[in-house]
Amino acid sequence: MMYQDYKQVVAQATSAERATFYKHTYGHVAGGVLVFILLEALFLQSEFLVTTLLSFTQGYLWLVLIGGFMGISWIAQKMAMDEVSKPKQYLGYFLYIVGQALLFVPMMYIVINYTGTIVLKQAAAVTVALFVALSVIAFTSKVDFSFLRGIITIGFILAIGAIIAGMLFGFSLGLWFSVAMCALAAGSILYETQQIQYQYSTNQYVAAALGLFSSLMLLFWYVLRIFMSRD
C-alpha cells in the first residue's frame, strides 16, 4: 500500500501515537452515537418536523430528501478532513450527525408508533454486535481487505440506481435488498477499519470517526428495515 507523501499517516506513527489515534477515533464514534440518540429523541418531539419529513417519504420527494442528505454529507466530510482547524472538524462531524438524525426521523417514527421500542432495541443491539465483531476481525485478521474497495464502490452505485428506480417506477426493493445492503455495510466497516491507518494522519481522528460512523449508520438502517419486515 502506498502512503500519502504530504503527511505522516497513522501507519507511520509510533505505537503510542497509533494507540492514541484509535482511542480518540472510537471514542468519537461512541460520542457520535450518543449525540445521534439525543438529537433523534429531540426531533421526534417536534410534530411539525416529523410531519414535514414524513411528507418527504412520498413519491419523488424522497429523492429530494436523499439528495439533501448527500449534499450535507459531502460538506461535512470536507470540513472534517481539515487538518488545521479542530473546531471545523467537529462542526463537520456534528453537521453529519444532524443529517443522519433527520434522515432517520420518518423510519424511527414508524418503528416506535407501529411496533414499539422492542424492535428498535433489538436492531440496535444486533448492529452494535456486528460492528464490534467486524472491527475485531479487521484488526486481528491477516487478510488484506483492500480488495473490497472496488466491490463497495460498484455496490453503492448499483444500490443508488436500484433505489432511484424503485422511486421512479413504484416497486418495493424488498427484504433481500436490505440483506444485500447489510452485507455491503459490513464490507464497508471491514474496509474502513483496516484502511484508516493509511488514509488519515494522527490528528484526523474526527474524520476517521465520521467514516466509521457513516458505515455504522448504514448498517443500522438496513438491520432495522429487516426487523421491521418481520412485523
C-alpha positions in Angstrom: 0.0 0.0 0.0 1.2 3.5 -0.8 1.4 6.1 1.9 0.4 9.7 1.1 3.6 11.7 0.8 2.3 15.0 2.1 1.6 13.9 5.6 2.5 11.2 8.1 -0.3 8.7 8.2 -1.2 6.6 11.2 0.7 3.5 9.9 3.9 5.5 10.0 3.4 6.7 13.6 4.8 5.2 16.8 2.8 2.6 18.7 1.8 5.1 21.3 0.6 7.5 18.7 -1.4 4.8 16.9 -3.0 3.7 20.2 -4.0 7.3 21.0 -5.4 7.8 17.5 -7.6 4.7 17.7 -8.7 5.6 21.3 -9.8 9.0 20.1 -11.4 7.6 16.9 -13.6 5.1 18.6 -14.3 7.5 21.4 -15.7 9.9 18.9 -17.7 7.1 17.2 -19.3 6.4 20.6 -19.8 10.1 21.1 -21.4 10.4 17.7 -23.9 7.6 18.5 -24.8 9.4 21.8 -25.4 12.7 20.0 -27.4 10.9 17.4 -29.7 9.4 20.0 -30.2 12.7 21.8 -30.9 14.5 18.5 -33.3 11.8 17.4 -35.2 12.0 20.6 -35.4 15.7 20.3 -36.5 15.7 16.7 -39.2 13.1 17.3 -40.8 15.5 19.9 -41.4 18.1 17.1 -44.7 17.3 15.5 -44.0 19.8 12.7 -40.6 18.3 11.9 -42.0 14.7 11.9 -44.9 15.6 9.7 -42.7 17.5 7.3 -40.1 14.7 7.0 -42.9 12.1 6.7 -44.3 14.0 3.7 -40.9 13.7 2.1 -41.1 10.0 2.0 -44.0 10.2 -0.5 -43.1 9.7 -4.2 -40.3 11.8 -5.7 -39.9 13.9 -2.6 -37.9 11.1 -1.0 -35.2 11.7 -3.7 -35.1 15.3 -2.6 -34.5 14.2 1.0 -31.8 11.8 -0.1 -30.2 14.4 -2.3 -30.2 16.9 0.6 -28.6 14.4 2.9 -25.9 13.6 0.3 -25.1 17.3 0.0 -24.8 17.7 3.7 -22.6 14.6 3.8 -20.2 16.0 1.2 -19.9 19.3 3.0 -19.5 17.6 6.4 -16.8 15.3 5.2 -14.8 18.1 3.6 -15.0 20.0 6.9 -14.0 17.0 9.0 -10.9 16.4 6.8 -9.5 19.8 7.6 -6.1 19.2 9.2 -5.7 22.6 10.7 -8.9 23.6 12.4 -10.3 21.3 15.1 -13.5 23.4 15.5 -14.1 22.9 11.8 -13.6 19.2 12.1 -16.1 18.9 14.9 -18.6 21.2 13.2 -18.4 18.9 10.1 -18.9 15.8 12.2 -21.8 17.4 14.1 -23.4 18.5 10.8 -23.2 14.9 9.5 -24.8 13.5 12.7 -27.6 16.1 12.3 -28.1 15.0 8.7 -28.3 11.3 9.8 -30.7 12.1 12.6 -33.1 14.0 10.3 -32.9 11.2 7.7 -33.8 8.6 10.3 -36.8 10.5 11.7 -39.5 9.0 9.4 -38.3 5.5 10.0 -37.9 5.9 13.7 -41.4 7.4 14.0 -42.9 4.5 12.1 -41.0 1.9 14.1 -41.9 3.4 17.5 -45.5 4.0 16.8 -46.3 0.8 15.0 -44.0 -1.8 16.5 -42.9 -0.3 19.8 -39.4 0.2 21.1 -38.6 -3.5 21.3 -37.8 -3.8 17.6 -35.7 -0.7 17.8 -33.7 -2.1 20.7 -33.2 -5.4 19.0 -32.0 -3.8 15.8 -29.6 -1.5 17.8 -28.2 -4.5 19.7 -27.6 -6.5 16.6 -26.0 -3.5 14.8 -23.6 -2.9 17.7 -22.7 -6.6 18.0 -22.0 -6.8 14.3 -19.9 -3.5 14.3 -17.8 -4.8 17.2 -17.3 -8.2 15.6 -16.4 -6.8 12.3 -13.9 -4.3 13.9 -12.2 -7.1 15.8 -11.9 -9.1 12.5 -10.5 -6.1 10.7 -7.9 -5.5 13.4 -6.9 -9.1 14.0 -7.2 -10.8 10.6 -4.2 -11.1 8.4 -6.5 -10.7 5.3 -5.9 -7.6 3.3 -9.4 -6.1 2.8 -8.3 -3.5 0.3 -9.9 -5.7 -2.4 -13.3 -4.7 -1.0 -12.9 -1.1 -2.3 -14.0 -1.8 -5.8 -16.8 -4.1 -4.7 -18.1 -1.5 -2.3 -17.9 1.3 -4.9 -19.8 -0.7 -7.5 -22.2 -2.0 -4.9 -23.1 1.5 -3.8 -23.6 2.7 -7.4 -25.9 -0.2 -8.1 -27.8 0.3 -4.8 -28.4 4.0 -5.6 -29.6 3.1 -9.0 -32.0 0.5 -7.6 -33.3 3.0 -5.0 -33.9 5.6 -7.7 -35.5 3.1 -10.0 -37.8 1.9 -7.1 -38.9 5.5 -6.5 -39.5 6.3 -10.2 -41.3 3.1 -11.1 -43.0 2.4 -7.7 -41.7 -1.0 -6.8 -40.5 -2.3 -3.5 -36.9 -3.4 -3.2 -37.9 -6.0 -0.5 -36.1 -8.0 2.2 -33.3 -9.3 0.1 -32.2 -5.8 -0.9 -31.9 -4.9 2.8 -29.9 -8.1 3.4 -27.6 -7.2 0.5 -27.1 -3.7 1.9 -26.3 -5.1 5.3 -23.6 -7.1 3.6 -22.3 -4.0 1.8 -22.3 -2.0 5.0 -20.4 -4.9 6.7 -17.8 -4.8 3.9 -17.5 -1.1 4.3 -16.8 -1.4 8.0 -14.1 -4.0 7.4 -12.5 -1.9 4.7 -12.8 1.4 6.6 -11.5 -0.1 9.9 -8.4 -1.6 8.3 -7.7 1.3 5.9 -7.9 4.3 8.3 -4.3 3.8 9.2 -3.4 4.6 5.6 -5.9 7.3 4.9 -5.6 9.6 7.9 -2.9 11.4 9.9 -2.8 11.0 13.6 -4.7 14.3 14.1 -7.5 13.3 11.8 -9.4 11.1 14.2 -12.6 13.1 13.8 -12.6 12.4 10.1 -11.9 8.7 10.7 -14.7 8.6 13.3 -17.1 10.2 10.7 -16.2 7.5 8.2 -16.8 4.7 10.7 -20.0 6.3 12.0 -21.3 6.6 8.4 -20.9 2.8 7.9 -22.4 2.1 11.3 -25.5 4.1 10.5 -25.9 2.4 7.1 -25.7 -1.0 8.8 -28.3 0.1 11.4 -30.7 1.5 8.7 -30.9 -1.8 7.0 -30.8 -4.0 10.1 -33.8 -2.0 11.3 -35.6 -2.5 8.0 -35.0 -6.2 8.2 -36.5 -6.3 11.7 -39.4 -4.1 10.6 -40.2 -6.6 7.8 -40.9 -9.3 10.3 -43.8 -7.5 11.8 
